Amino acid sequence: MSNLLKKIEDEVLKLSQEERASLADHLLSSLDEELLVDVDAAWIAEAEQRYQGYKDGNRPGIPAEEVFAEASKLC
């Protein structure tokens, strides 16, 4: 990561959640639509692969309480 990018990241992380969400939305909107389609397709493929692994018994389920508790720690 470049020094400039690191400085920007440090400053952005000082913003409120709402400000960061607004900035993230603006940045994502500025990307080429074709790139976004590729990213969406990759996430869909990943989700389908994980779900198939769960259905096949190769991935354990995680209780919703654990998922939400972990997500809360990240915010």
N, C-alpha and C positions, 0 to 999 in steps of 0.2 A: 504494500500500500504506500502510495506516495505521501510525502510530508503534507502537501496541501490537502489531500483527501483525508488524512488523519485529523488535521485541524478542523476541517469542515464537519467531520463526523463528531468530534468532541463538542463542537458548538451546537450541532443539531440535537445531540442527546441532552442538552440543557433545556430544550424546549418542552412545553407541556405535551401530553399525549395527543391532544386535539391538534396542536400545531404540527407535531410530527406526522400525524395521520394526513393532514392537509398537504404537507410537503410531499409525503410519499405518493399521495394521489396525483399531485401535480407532476412529479417526476415520472411516474408510470405512464401518465397520459402523454408525456413528451416522447416516449419511445415509439419506434416504428411499429405499426400494427402487426406486421408480419412477424416481428420478434416476439410480440406478446402472444400471438397464436402459437408459436413454437413453444413458448414457456408453458402456456395453458395445456397444450398437448402433452408435454413432458409430465406435468403434474397429474393429469388424468391417467396417463399410463402408469405412473407410480402408484396412484391410489388404487387402480384396478389390480395391479400386481400384489399390493399389500392385502387387499380384500380377498383375492384368490388364495393367498397364503393362509389367511385366517380361516377361510372356508375349508381348505384342505387340512387344517389342523397343524400347520407349520408355524403359525404366528399366534401367540396367546392374545386373548382379548385383554383390554385394560379398562378397569372400572371408570365410569365417567367422573366420579369424585376425584380420582387420582389425576385424570387428564386436566380437569378444571383447576385443581390445586396447583399443578405444575404450571399451567398457563398463567395463573395469577401471580406466581413468583416471577415470571418473565416481564410482567407489565410494571 
